Each structure stands twice: as structure tokens, then as C-alpha cells.
Amino acid sequence: MSQTKKLNELAATAICGNDISSSCLYVSALAIIYAGQYAWLSLLIVAGVLYLFRRIYGEVVGALPLNGGAYNALLNTTSKATASLAATLTLLSYMATAVISASEAMHYVHSIWHDMPVIIATVILLALFMGITILGIGESSKVAIGIFLFHLFSLTLLALICGFFVFRNGLGVLFENYQLPVKGGIRMALFFGFSAAMLGISGFESSANFVEEQAEGIFPKTLRNMWIVVSVFNPLMAFLALAIVPISEVHANEEALLAFMGFKAGGSWVSTLISIDAALVLSGAVLTSYVGVGGLLERMTLDRILPNFLLKKNRRGSAYRIIILFFLLGTSILFITRGELGALAGVYTISFLAVMALFGIGNILLKVRRAKLPRPERASPLAIFLAIGAVITALVGNAILNPPYLGVFLEYFIPTFLLVSIMLNRTKLLWAILKLIRYLFEPVQRFIKKLNRRILNLINEINAQEFVFFTNEDNVAILNKAMLYISKNEHTRKLKIVTILENGETLPPRLASDIEVLDREYPEIDIEFISMEGEFGPELIKSLSRKWKIPINFMFIGSPGDHFPYRIEELGGVRLII
């Protein structure tokens, strides 16, 4: 993504808002089916849970404003392996969202133009938004803004028309719906209604995956704006539906309840308008997936979890190979399933809810392990546990409602996670392959020697990357933690430990001797101690990166305190490991 022009509030909100605001097209029907006349209350509870997540996301991303969402949160508080779990779930969530949204959008168009081939049109739509995303974040935001504003206009117009219809015809249908018995009781209805309604906040996590493309201070505003849209329109549409449509008819019109409601309240033109809006905003959700997955996979590639060739960018600054790869993945799934995407709902449901839960866990770890890291706001521990508990409740509810979902989810999750794990542990696997080849093909010495050289060169290339750790104190415990993290999470044989002496400072008395101890403790890593005078900050980091030819995201620091004059994003990508 281009870093030259940052997104403003409307553009950033539109990109992620199209995904979350499209939920009202289906979540009202789902909530009514499972919660009956209490669907609007279930949706209000969901809005309350989302309010808790505003602070959770605000604290984590405010402290670590880097792309990657839950992956970034866990990467800076745990290990790469744990962070890769969150990345896998996020990738699956975006994959399912893109394919399902594109297909549903084309089904809405098909309801108006019956001769249109849905699968071919879905591929064309995926390709169209692939092209828009490759053109850059600026072009993507313009399209997203147009779709988002039209969607808000359509929902507002529908609400006014339905409100006028209810005012003119009375609340007879609503009272009749409230006379119906509640299956399993109110508590059970609210439980299942809430579980289904939680799918209505999908897309809330997207803003965190492209936060680096947003102007300063915009990210918390996107969270606020998405929360307002969900809190207003989702319960309102469910309430209006209950006041206009008998619950018995909701089941028959589940896939297009809002269009059916518009038809009853205002006629066929309203129904057509909502169908057009549905096609557009679902297309906007496809764009959200492209932008979100681009930020996520680019960050993973920078951290050497994915192959470096994916980082190749065009003149507009877009990592086009990542976008093309995501398009190929989506179209392959579309053809494998032959357009029958019902099974993908399980992948979408479990992945999205699991990502939300992991983000809450990342917030807890941030408080425990990065307590000194400055942050613009803080979520209370009670709010975090309530939010995580709510997400787990929704996961359990969806598992009860749709038992096959778990099996389908595992079919997609296991191979994806295995692939990511292979990339994460590729040097270990290469060594294992090397030993196996030696054992099986020892007689063919020439072939073995040639293959050995190739594999050893590959391992050496990976391990040749030099890393830097900045420190200004002679605390051997902190230095040892840094060495433990690097030895467990990074593939390297070289490390520079650098201390910057500012304003005539003297070298900490035991620092050199402590480093000598660590050098003997970790013989597999060549430690070079460097002491220099200067002022630690972005310019010095950039200068050393150019001088030593070491990328900035391979430079580490401990968690800075409140007195630290720079925000973490100003340091150009330096990672926190303590």
C-alpha cells in the first residue's frame, strides 16, 4: 500500500464500514429467526459488546499502530507461532468474506437480471476489485466512499418509508408477533439470537489491518463510526421488520428480508433500490477484504513468515502479488465449491469470532507484558473479560445452531495453518530434509553433495540476516530475555547490541561484561557490541539501517516508558520484544 497519502476519516470508515454495515442485510432476519420478537434486543446487546471492543482495539492499536490486527498484537506480546494462529484465522475470515460477499452480491443482481451467469459474474467482480486495489489505497477509498454513502442513504430512506408505513397502518403486526410463544423461553431466544447477531459486526476488525494507511488519530474514529452504524441500523431494521412482516413470513424471505420489507412498505421501487444497494455494499465488503488482507499479508511477509517475493510493489506502492494471490485463492474456492458457498459460512463464523477473542487476549497480554508502553486509551480488565466471554458465548451458540460448521472450518483451517507453520519453521524442515536425503541417498555422493550445497546456501541465506537490539542499561536479565526471544523466533547467526550515549552519558559499568557472558551463553549467535554517541530516534535508526544494510523491522527495542519522546510508529517499524 502507498504510504505517501494517508486516508482521512470518511475514506477509512468507508473501506471497513462497507463490510460491517452490509450486515443489516442478513443479520435482522437471522436474529428474528432465532430470537423472534426479541431480535432487536439481541442486536442491542451485540452493540453493547461492540462498544467494549472499541476500547480494546483502541488500546492495542493505539500502543502498536502497525498493520496486522490481531497478528500484530500477538506478535509484539507473544511468539511468532501464536501470532501466526491469529493470522491464519484472519486470512480465512477475509477469504470467506470476499467469496461469500461477491457471490451474494451477484445473486442480488441475478434477481433483477435473470440471464446473468452468477459464477462468471462473481469471478469478474473479484477481478474488478483486485484491479482497483492494485491501483492503490486512494483509488480503493474513492470507490468505497461512493458505495458507503449510497448504502447509508438507502438504509435511511428505507427506515423513513417503513416508519411512515407503521405510523399510517398502526402496530397490529408488531402486537401479533409479540403474542407468539417464545420457543425455549426468553433467555434461550436471546442466547441464540445474540449468537447469530454477533455475525453482524464482521468487519470491525478490518480497520486494524490497514491502520498504517490511515492519518494520525483516524483509527479510533473509524471504530466509533462503525459502532454507531451497527448500533442504529441493525436493531432499527429488526424492529421495523417485526412491525411490518409477520414472523412466519420472515423464514420465507430470509435471504432478502429488507427488500421484502421495502416492497410491503413502499412498493417494488423500494425493493429494487434495496437490491441494488445490497449488490453494491456486498461488493464493498469484497474491497474491504482485499485492503485488509493486503495489510495483513504484507506485514507477515516483512516478518519472513511468507516468501519475500510477495513484497514486490508497483509504481503506486501496492503489493500487487499479494492481491493477485488472494484473488486466485478466492476464485479457486469458488470453482471447487461450484458456487455452493453455504459451507463457507462455517469458516467465516468461527474465524471471525476467534479473531475477536484473540484480540481481547492480545489486550490482556499487552497490559501484562508491555505495561510501560504508552497508549492513548485503556480498556478496563472487566470490559475485556466481558467482551471475550461474549465472543466465546457466540461461538458456543453458533456451534449448537450449526454443528457441521466446526468440521467445515477445520477442513480449511488445518491445511492453511500447516502451510503457515511450514513457512515459519522452514529452516528446521530444511535441516530435516537434508538429514533424510543423506540417509537415503548416501551412495549417490555427487548428487548428494550438489544438493547439500544448495540447501546449505538457502539456510545460510536465511540465517545471514543480521539483527540489531538497542539497549541503554546493563540489566543482564533484560538482555537475556532479548536473546531468548531472538533465538526462539528469528533465523539469524548475527546480532548487534547497540547502546547510544546521549549528552555525554557514560557507558553503563557492567554492560560490556554482561554482553560477554551472553556471547558465551549463546554460542550459535555471533554478538557484536557497539557503543556510539548520538541521539536515539528515527533519524539515527534510518542512518544505521542504511549504513549496515539491515531493514528497520529487524531492529528491536525494549518497551519504552512514558518519558520516551517518540511513538512506536515514528521509529519506522522497529519491533518490541521485551
GUTORKOL-355390 format. One record per residue (C-alpha): residue in three letters; x, y, z. Coordinates in steps of 0.05 Angstrom, whole numbers, plus 5000, padded with zeros to 4 digits. Each point is the difference from the previous one (the first is absolute). Layout:
N
ALAXYZ;...
This chain:
578
MET500050005000;SER502350704985;GLN502650385060;THR500250694967;LYS492750195011;LYS496349805064;LEU492649855003;ASN495350515032;GLU494249825046;LEU494749904946;ALA504649584955;ALA502549555055;THR493049915029;ALA497149844931;ILE505249464986;CYS498549605063;GLY492950275008;ASN497449674937;ASP501449325030;ILE496950125068;SER494150414975;SER498149474949;SER498249565059;CYS493150325007;LEU498149664934;TYR500149315033;VAL500950075075;SER492950275013;ALA497049374970;LEU504949555037;ALA498450345066;ILE492549954989;ILE500449274981;TYR503749825065;ALA497550545048;GLY493150134972;GLN496950645026;TYR506250145043;ALA504750054940;TRP500950755008;LEU502149895072;SER505249484978;LEU502850504951;LEU500450545054;ILE503949515044;VAL504849894941;ALA500750764995;GLY501950015074;VAL505449464988;LEU502750404941;TYR500550615045;LEU504649605046;PHE504349804940;ARG500850734981;ARG504450115061;ILE503549334991;TYR502050154928;GLY501450735017;GLU505049815054;VAL503749464961;VAL500450364934;GLY501450675035;ALA506049685033;LEU502249614938;PRO497350384939;LEU502649514949;ASN496249584948;GLY498149305017;GLY494350055051;ALA499949415048;TYR506449734968;ASN503750645016;ALA497350015071;LEU502349295015;LEU506650084961;ASN502150555047;THR497749655064;THR501349254987;SER503649594947;LYS499549954925;ALA496649335005;THR494350275042;ALA499450624956;SER499749544939;LEU493849675028;ALA496550685001;ALA502650154930;THR497249344974;LEU493250135030;THR499950714972;LEU502049764931;LEU494449485000;SER495050525023;TYR501950474944;MET500049444949;ALA493049775020;THR497450725003;ALA502650174931;VAL497349384965;ILE493249995037;SER499050764991;ALA501749984927;SER495449414987;GLU494250305040;ALA500950674964;MET499349654933;HIS494049615025;TYR496650675015;VAL501750234929;HIS497449344973;SER493350135035;ILE499450624955;TRP503549734938;HIS498149274996;ASP504549834940;MET506450175035;PRO504749405015;VAL501350075075;ILE506749635005;ILE503250364941;ALA497450675025;THR502949845069;VAL506949874970;ILE499550654961;LEU498150385063;LEU505949705038;ALA504650184943;LEU497150714996;PHE501550155073;MET506849664994;GLY501650524946;ILE497350585042;THR504249785060;ILE506249944957;LEU498950714976;GLY501350225072;ILE496550175065;GLY497950684974;GLU496049714942;SER497249465045;SER497550525050;LYS496450404946;VAL496049394979;ALA498749825073;ILE497550705017;GLY495049994943;ILE497349325020;PHE499850185074;LEU496250664992;PHE495049684953;HIS498949435050;LEU498850495057;PHE495250394957;SER496249374980;LEU499449755073;THR497750695024;LEU494950054944;LEU497549295015;ALA499450165074;LEU495950634985;ILE495449644952;CYS498949425048;GLY499150485058;PHE494750394961;PHE496649344981;VAL499749785073;PHE497450695021;ARG494549964948;ASN498049285010;GLY501149925075;LEU503749485041;GLY495349424988;VAL505349554969;LEU504950155056;PHE494849825053;GLU498349364963;ASN507449814998;TYR500650145075;GLN494149545014;LEU503849404970;PRO503049515050;VAL507650055010;LYS503249344983;GLY504349775059;GLY498550625041;ILE502650724997;ARG507049825025;MET501149464948;ALA497350464946;LEU504750565020;PHE505949515003;PHE499049724930;GLY497950684973;PHE506350325028;SER504449444973;ALA497150094930;ALA500150765005;MET507450025018;LEU501349874927;GLY497450704988;ILE506550315025;SER504549654950;GLY504550534970;PHE501450365066;GLU506949675002;SER501750244929;SER502150715019;ALA505749735043;ASN502949644939;PHE501350634961;VAL501250505056;GLU506750224970;GLU496350274939;GLN495650445045;ALA501850715021;GLU501850125073;GLY494049975047;ILE495449694948;PHE499949285025;PRO495850115063;LYS495150424959;THR498949414953;LEU498449565060;ARG495150525026;ASN496650094932;MET499349254988;TRP497049925070;ILE494950554986;VAL497849694934;VAL499249315032;SER496650265062;VAL494950424962;PHE498249614937;ASN500349275021;PRO495150055059;LEU495750514963;MET499349554938;ALA498249405044;PHE494750415037;LEU497050284936;ALA499949304970;LEU496149745060;ALA495150584993;ILE498849864926;VAL501349264986;PRO496949425038;ILE505349545028;SER497249424960;GLU501850384936;VAL507050175023;HIS502349284989;ALA497550004928;ASN503750664986;GLU506349905041;GLU504950144944;ALA496950674981;LEU495950225060;LEU501550744992;ALA498150004927;PHE493549635017;MET498750495057;GLY501150584952;PHE495249694950;LYS494549945053;ALA501150715026;GLY501550394936;GLY499149574939;SER504449674948;TRP504550604989;VAL502249985073;SER501449254994;THR504150124937;LEU503950565033;ILE501749565059;SER502149434954;ILE504650484962;ASP502750265065;ALA501249295025;ALA503949834938;LEU504350625007;VAL501549965074;LEU501549264997;SER504850184944;GLY502950515048;ALA501149445051;VAL504349664946;LEU504250624996;THR500750015076;SER502749294997;TYR505250184947;VAL502450615039;GLY500149645067;VAL503549384975;GLY505150434963;GLY502250335064;LEU500149355038;LEU504049584949;GLU504950574987;ARG501650035074;MET500749245004;THR504750024940;LEU504250555032;ASP500649545061;ARG502549444953;ILE494149545013;LEU498150034926;PRO504750014940;ASN503450674986;PHE498050004927;LEU493050215023;LEU502850685021;LYS501150224928;LYS496250664989;ASN497750394940;ARG501050754988;ARG493850165042;GLY503049655060;SER495249404999;ALA502649305016;TYR496549744939;ARG502549285007;ILE496449935066;ILE493550264969;ILE500649544940;LEU501449405046;PHE493750165040;PHE495950054936;LEU502549324976;LEU498449705068;GLY492950274999;THR498549794929;SER502849305012;ILE495349915059;LEU494250264959;PHE501349484946;ILE501549435049;THR493350125035;ARG496550134933;GLY496850625029;GLU496849625058;LEU503050425055;GLY495649815058;ALA505749605031;LEU504450625001;ALA495350315051;GLY503249555052;VAL507050244982;TYR497650725002;THR496349935066;ILE505349645041;SER505950384970;PHE497150695012;LEU497849865072;ALA506749665016;VAL503850614974;MET495850465045;ALA501549555060;LEU507549994984;PHE500150754996;GLY497150045070;ILE505449515024;GLY505150434965;ASN497650605041;ILE500949605065;LEU507149814979;LEU501550724982;LYS498050225070;VAL504249455033;ARG506250004955;ARG500250704972;ALA497350405059;LYS504850584988;LEU498250094927;PRO496350674991;ARG492949954973;PRO494550524987;GLU494649615037;ARG499149405045;ALA494749465004;SER498149785070;PRO501549275018;LEU492549885013;ALA498250264931;ILE505249544968;PHE497649385035;LEU492750174985;ALA501650104927;ILE504049354994;GLY494549635038;ALA494850284952;VAL503949764940;ILE501049315030;THR492549985014;ALA498650164928;LEU504849464977;VAL496549495043;GLY493250234977;ASN501949954926;ALA503049315012;ILE493349775030;LEU496050324945;ASN504449734944;PRO504049395022;PRO502949874930;TYR503450685002;LEU505849755043;GLY501649434952;VAL499950464939;PHE504350515037;LEU505249485017;GLU500349774927;TYR502350704981;PHE503850195063;ILE504649395006;PRO503350044931;THR500650765004;PHE503249985069;LEU504649434978;LEU502450424941;VAL501350605045;SER503549555051;ILE504449714946;MET502250704979;LEU501250195072;ASN504449385014;ARG503049934931;THR507349985023;LYS498549425048;LEU496349644945;LEU505750124951;TRP504949695050;ALA495449415009;ILE499549914925;LEU507550054994;LYS501149445051;LEU494849564967;ILE503250094932;ARG506849845028;TYR497449365031;LEU496249764939;PHE504850204945;GLU506949945030;PRO502549564942;VAL498650544950;GLN505350465028;ARG500650494943;PHE492550124999;ILE499850065075;LYS505850505003;LYS496950444948;LEU493249995035;ASN503450125067;ARG503450634974;ARG493450274974;ILE496249885065;LEU505750265043;ASN500350634958;LEU492650105011;ILE500749915075;ASN506050465002;GLU496150524960;ILE494449975051;ASN504750025060;ALA504650524971;GLN495150555015;GLU503050435055;PHE495650285056;VAL500950595047;PHE497950095073;PHE500450705030;THR501150045075;ASN502250545049;GLU500449605065;ASP504449455029;ASN494449555023;VAL502249304982;ALA492949735011;ILE497150464947;LEU505749844952;ASN498949265012;LYS492650074984;ALA501950344934;MET504749434983;LEU494849485017;TYR494950344955;ILE504850064942;SER502549285007;LYS492949735002;ASN496650444948;GLU505250234949;HIS504549654951;THR506850335009;ARG507249895021;LYS501950735008;LEU497650525050;LYS502450715014;ILE498650255070;VAL500350764996;THR500050525054;ILE499350744984;LEU503350495047;GLU496350675000;ASN502450675029;GLY506649755027;GLU497249385033;THR504949465021;LEU499549274983;PRO496249595053;PRO505549685042;ARG498049274992;LEU497150014930;ALA506249764963;SER501349435049;ASP492649804999;ILE500349954924;GLU506349575004;VAL496149525046;LEU494349974950;ASP504949884943;ARG502449385035;GLU492949795020;TYR497650034927;PRO505749734958;GLU495549914940;ILE499150754994;ASP505950464986;ILE499050615044;GLU503450664982;PHE499750565053;ILE500150714973;SER500050645041;MET499250674966;GLU498250715015;GLY493850314972;GLU492650115011;PHE495549394996;GLY494250124954;PRO497149894930;GLU505750344963;LEU505449605035;ILE496249364988;LYS499350164926;SER507350194996;LEU502349355032;SER495249604957;ARG503150294937;LYS507149945026;TRP499449285023;LYS495049804945;ILE495349715053;PRO492450124991;ILE496950405056;ASN495049455018;PHE506149565017;MET501950515055;PHE497349895070;ILE499050415063;GLY497149885068;SER493450325019;PRO501150765008;GLY497350365059;ASP495550615003;HIS506150464996;PHE501949734932;PRO499350584950;TYR497749594941;ARG493949584984;ILE501649294977;GLU497450134928;GLU504850594993;LEU505949525006;GLY498649724931;GLY498149285019;VAL504849845058;ARG497249405038;LEU498849935074;ILE502549345029;ILE500150135075;
